């Protein structure tokens, strides 16, 4: 083991330095996942209870120590149950960054499949449909997925498995349609299901004007590697949720570019999307407004 430096009587090696950096990175990622959600308050509650347990144990209060000790004995199981959504997001984050997810081994063999998949989805019917829906102040929630069919969420609604068309999307989200209440899932160039139930985000820092549709879109993008398009029923504005971030006040041209970048199946697609959506000199936030050429509506 190669010695790096000494801190008093402690001998610190390069392995220890790498170990500390990795643990710091994991803790930072956990903080990002829990930031702005009720999980932070739960974590602080558990930490406070643990500190009380240490104080009670030091004060030799046997009865209270036994009661709190029993609770601490099942702390790991309780943490898994309480932080199940955050653990799911953390594992999803690891899955996104793993080398197997990037398909490096079979990249050359499957290149033609990727190209065919990109060409298989024609975004134009979606753009034309949401333009009509926004004009009549009809709300819509459309989920785009490229890697997973999201069967768990698709089975919560009605299976359709139909080719994407403007008239079909308009009829689904029509206020008098039995399928309008819920989300549409699009996978592999088809509308797989409608009236799907999406998970609602638990973030407590969202603006009060965001309704259940926007919260469901953010929650879906947090739980899965999907892109969710929202048409506001109140204002007719377009928004997109991606990786837990909501980008509002988008133009039709901007939405077309973002969907195409997302479906391109390139590893740098999220970074490219951020560059396309952000004006120069600004930083990424949970709510992003487009300017410049993306503010120009397509004619």
C-alpha positions as CSV (number, residue, x, y, z in Angstrom):
1,X,0.0,0.0,0.0
2,X,1.5,3.3,-1.1
3,X,1.6,6.0,1.7
4,X,0.3,9.4,0.7
5,X,0.8,11.4,3.9
6,X,0.4,11.3,7.6
7,X,-2.1,13.1,9.9
8,X,-0.6,12.8,13.3
9,X,-0.4,9.1,14.1
10,X,-2.7,8.2,11.2
11,X,-1.2,6.9,7.9
12,X,-3.3,7.9,4.9
13,X,-2.8,6.1,1.6
14,X,-4.0,6.8,-1.9
15,X,-6.6,4.1,-1.4
16,X,-8.0,5.9,1.6
17,X,-8.2,9.2,-0.4
18,X,-10.1,7.4,-3.3
19,X,-12.4,5.8,-0.7
20,X,-13.2,9.1,0.9
21,X,-13.8,10.7,-2.5
22,X,-16.2,7.9,-3.6
23,X,-18.2,8.1,-0.4
24,X,-18.4,11.9,-0.7
25,X,-19.7,11.5,-4.3
26,X,-22.3,8.9,-3.2
27,X,-23.5,11.2,-0.3
28,X,-23.7,14.1,-2.7
29,X,-25.9,12.1,-5.1
30,X,-28.1,11.0,-2.2
31,X,-28.5,14.6,-1.2
32,X,-29.5,15.6,-4.7
33,X,-32.1,12.9,-4.8
34,X,-33.6,13.9,-1.4
35,X,-33.3,17.7,-1.9
36,X,-36.7,19.4,-2.0
37,X,-38.6,16.3,-0.9
38,X,-40.2,15.1,2.3
39,X,-37.4,12.5,2.5
40,X,-35.1,15.2,4.0
41,X,-37.6,15.7,6.9
42,X,-37.9,12.0,7.5
43,X,-34.1,11.7,7.5
44,X,-33.8,14.5,10.0
45,X,-36.4,12.9,12.2
46,X,-34.6,9.5,12.2
47,X,-31.3,11.3,13.0
48,X,-32.9,13.2,15.9
49,X,-34.3,10.0,17.2
50,X,-30.9,8.3,17.0
51,X,-29.3,11.2,18.9
52,X,-32.0,10.9,21.6
53,X,-31.2,7.2,21.8
54,X,-27.5,7.9,22.4
55,X,-28.3,10.5,25.1
56,X,-30.8,8.1,26.8
57,X,-28.3,5.3,26.7
58,X,-25.5,7.5,28.1
59,X,-27.9,8.6,30.9
60,X,-28.5,4.9,31.7
61,X,-32.3,5.1,31.3
62,X,-32.8,1.4,30.8
63,X,-36.5,1.2,30.0
64,X,-36.4,4.0,27.3
65,X,-33.1,2.6,26.0
66,X,-34.6,-0.8,25.4
67,X,-37.6,0.7,23.6
68,X,-35.5,2.9,21.4
69,X,-32.9,0.1,20.9
70,X,-35.6,-2.2,19.5
71,X,-36.5,0.5,17.0
72,X,-32.9,1.1,16.1
73,X,-32.4,-2.7,15.6
74,X,-34.7,-2.6,12.6
75,X,-33.4,0.7,11.4
76,X,-32.1,-0.7,8.1
77,X,-35.4,-2.3,7.2
78,X,-37.3,0.8,8.2
79,X,-35.0,3.0,6.1
80,X,-35.6,0.8,3.0
81,X,-39.3,1.1,3.5
82,X,-39.3,4.8,4.2
83,X,-36.8,5.8,1.5
84,X,-38.0,3.4,-1.2
85,X,-38.6,6.1,-3.8
86,X,-35.2,7.7,-3.2
87,X,-33.5,4.3,-3.3
88,X,-35.2,3.6,-6.6
89,X,-34.1,6.9,-8.0
90,X,-30.5,6.2,-6.8
91,X,-30.4,2.8,-8.5
92,X,-31.9,4.3,-11.7
93,X,-29.1,6.9,-11.6
94,X,-26.5,4.1,-11.4
95,X,-28.2,2.3,-14.2
96,X,-28.0,5.4,-16.4
97,X,-24.3,5.8,-15.9
98,X,-23.2,2.1,-16.1
99,X,-21.2,1.0,-19.1
100,X,-23.7,-1.7,-19.9
101,X,-26.4,0.9,-20.4
102,X,-24.2,2.7,-23.0
103,X,-24.1,-0.5,-25.1
104,X,-20.4,0.0,-25.9
105,X,-19.9,-3.7,-26.7
106,X,-22.7,-4.0,-29.2
107,X,-22.7,-0.4,-30.4
108,X,-21.4,-1.2,-33.9
109,X,-23.6,-4.2,-34.3
110,X,-26.8,-2.4,-33.3
111,X,-26.1,0.9,-35.1
112,X,-28.6,0.2,-37.8
113,X,-31.2,-0.7,-35.3
114,X,-30.7,2.7,-33.5
115,X,-31.1,4.6,-36.8
116,X,-34.2,2.7,-37.6
117,X,-35.7,3.4,-34.2
118,X,-35.1,7.1,-34.6
119,X,-36.7,7.2,-38.0
120,X,-39.6,5.1,-36.7
121,X,-41.2,8.0,-34.8
122,X,-42.6,10.8,-36.7
123,X,-42.9,13.8,-34.2
124,X,-45.1,15.9,-36.6
125,X,-48.5,14.3,-35.6
126,X,-47.7,15.0,-31.9
127,X,-46.7,18.6,-32.6
128,X,-49.9,19.2,-34.7
129,X,-52.1,17.6,-32.1
130,X,-50.7,19.6,-29.1
131,X,-51.1,22.8,-31.2
132,X,-54.8,22.1,-31.6
133,X,-55.2,21.0,-27.9
134,X,-53.5,24.2,-26.7
135,X,-55.7,26.3,-28.9
136,X,-58.8,24.9,-27.2
137,X,-57.2,24.9,-23.7
138,X,-57.4,21.1,-23.5
139,X,-54.9,19.6,-21.1
140,X,-52.7,16.7,-22.2
141,X,-50.0,14.5,-20.7
142,X,-47.7,12.5,-23.1
143,X,-44.9,10.2,-22.0
144,X,-42.1,9.4,-24.4
145,X,-39.9,6.4,-23.6
146,X,-37.1,4.9,-25.7
147,X,-35.5,2.1,-23.5
148,X,-38.3,0.6,-21.6
149,X,-42.0,0.0,-22.5
150,X,-43.0,1.1,-19.0
151,X,-45.4,-1.9,-18.7
152,X,-46.1,-1.2,-15.1
153,X,-47.5,2.2,-15.9
154,X,-49.1,1.2,-19.2
155,X,-51.0,-1.6,-17.5
156,X,-52.6,1.0,-15.2
157,X,-54.5,2.4,-18.2
158,X,-56.1,1.1,-21.4
159,X,-53.9,-0.7,-24.0
160,X,-54.1,0.8,-27.4
161,X,-51.0,-0.1,-29.4
162,X,-51.8,2.2,-32.3
163,X,-49.9,4.2,-34.8
164,X,-49.4,7.8,-33.8
165,X,-51.8,10.2,-35.5
166,X,-53.0,13.8,-34.9
167,X,-56.7,12.8,-34.8
168,X,-56.1,9.9,-32.4
169,X,-54.3,12.1,-29.9
170,X,-56.9,14.9,-30.1
171,X,-59.7,12.4,-29.6
172,X,-58.0,10.8,-26.6
173,X,-57.5,14.1,-24.8
174,X,-61.0,15.4,-25.7
175,X,-62.7,16.6,-22.5
176,X,-65.6,14.3,-23.2
177,X,-63.5,11.2,-24.0
178,X,-63.4,8.4,-21.4
179,X,-59.6,8.2,-22.0
180,X,-58.7,11.9,-21.4
181,X,-58.1,11.6,-17.7
182,X,-54.5,10.3,-17.5
183,X,-51.4,10.1,-19.6
184,X,-50.6,8.6,-23.0
185,X,-47.4,6.5,-23.3
186,X,-45.5,6.5,-26.6
187,X,-42.9,3.8,-27.2
188,X,-41.3,2.5,-30.4
189,X,-43.3,4.8,-32.6
190,X,-46.7,3.7,-31.2
191,X,-49.2,4.9,-28.7
192,X,-49.0,1.9,-26.3
193,X,-51.6,3.0,-23.7
194,X,-53.9,5.8,-22.6
195,X,-55.5,6.9,-19.4
196,X,-52.3,5.8,-17.5
197,X,-51.7,6.7,-13.9
198,X,-48.4,8.4,-13.2
199,X,-46.5,8.8,-9.9
200,X,-46.9,12.2,-8.3
201,X,-43.7,14.1,-7.3
202,X,-43.2,14.6,-3.6
203,X,-41.2,17.8,-4.0
204,X,-42.4,20.4,-1.6
205,X,-40.8,23.4,-3.3
206,X,-42.9,23.4,-6.5
207,X,-44.9,26.6,-7.3
208,X,-48.5,26.6,-6.1
209,X,-49.8,27.2,-9.7
210,X,-48.5,23.7,-10.7
211,X,-51.5,21.3,-10.8
212,X,-51.6,17.6,-10.6
213,X,-50.7,17.2,-14.2
214,X,-47.4,19.0,-13.8
215,X,-46.6,17.2,-10.6
216,X,-47.3,13.8,-12.2
217,X,-45.0,14.7,-15.1
218,X,-42.2,15.6,-12.7
219,X,-42.8,12.4,-10.7
220,X,-42.7,10.2,-13.8
221,X,-39.4,11.8,-15.0
222,X,-38.0,11.2,-11.5
223,X,-39.0,7.6,-11.4
224,X,-38.1,6.6,-15.0
225,X,-35.8,7.6,-17.8
226,X,-38.6,9.1,-19.8
227,X,-39.5,12.5,-21.3
228,X,-43.0,13.9,-20.4
229,X,-44.8,16.6,-22.4
230,X,-47.5,18.7,-20.7
231,X,-50.1,20.9,-22.3
232,X,-51.6,23.2,-19.6
233,X,-55.4,23.2,-19.5
234,X,-55.5,26.7,-17.9
235,X,-53.0,28.6,-20.0
236,X,-52.4,26.3,-23.0
237,X,-48.6,26.5,-22.5
238,X,-46.2,23.7,-23.2
239,X,-43.9,22.2,-20.7
240,X,-41.5,19.2,-20.6
241,X,-40.3,17.2,-17.6
242,X,-37.0,15.4,-17.8
243,X,-34.9,13.8,-15.0
244,X,-37.0,15.6,-12.3
245,X,-36.6,19.1,-13.9
246,X,-39.5,21.0,-15.4
247,X,-39.0,23.3,-18.4
248,X,-41.8,25.6,-19.1
249,X,-43.1,28.1,-21.7
250,X,-41.7,26.1,-24.6
251,X,-42.4,26.7,-28.3
252,X,-43.5,24.1,-30.8
253,X,-40.1,24.3,-32.5
254,X,-38.3,23.8,-29.2
255,X,-40.4,20.8,-28.3
256,X,-39.7,19.2,-31.7
257,X,-36.0,19.6,-31.2
258,X,-36.0,18.3,-27.6
259,X,-38.0,15.2,-28.5
260,X,-35.8,14.4,-31.4
261,X,-32.6,14.8,-29.3
262,X,-34.1,12.6,-26.6
263,X,-35.0,9.8,-29.0
264,X,-31.6,10.0,-30.7
265,X,-30.3,7.5,-28.1
266,X,-27.0,9.3,-27.9
267,X,-25.2,9.5,-24.5
268,X,-24.8,13.3,-24.8
269,X,-28.5,13.9,-25.6
270,X,-29.3,15.3,-22.1
271,X,-26.5,17.8,-22.3
272,X,-27.5,18.8,-25.8
273,X,-31.1,19.3,-24.7
274,X,-29.9,21.6,-21.9
275,X,-27.9,23.7,-24.4
276,X,-30.8,23.9,-26.8
277,X,-33.2,24.9,-24.1
278,X,-31.1,27.4,-22.2
279,X,-30.3,31.0,-23.3
280,X,-26.7,32.0,-23.2
281,X,-25.4,33.1,-19.8
282,X,-28.0,31.3,-17.7
283,X,-27.8,28.2,-15.6
284,X,-30.1,25.2,-15.4
285,X,-33.1,25.5,-13.0
286,X,-36.2,23.5,-12.3
287,X,-38.1,25.9,-14.5
288,X,-36.6,27.0,-17.8
289,X,-38.0,29.4,-20.3
290,X,-36.8,29.4,-23.9
291,X,-35.6,32.5,-25.7
292,X,-34.1,33.3,-29.0
293,X,-35.0,31.1,-31.8
294,X,-36.9,28.6,-29.6
295,X,-39.3,31.3,-28.7
296,X,-40.4,31.6,-32.3
297,X,-43.5,29.5,-33.0
298,X,-43.4,27.2,-36.0
299,X,-45.6,28.4,-38.8
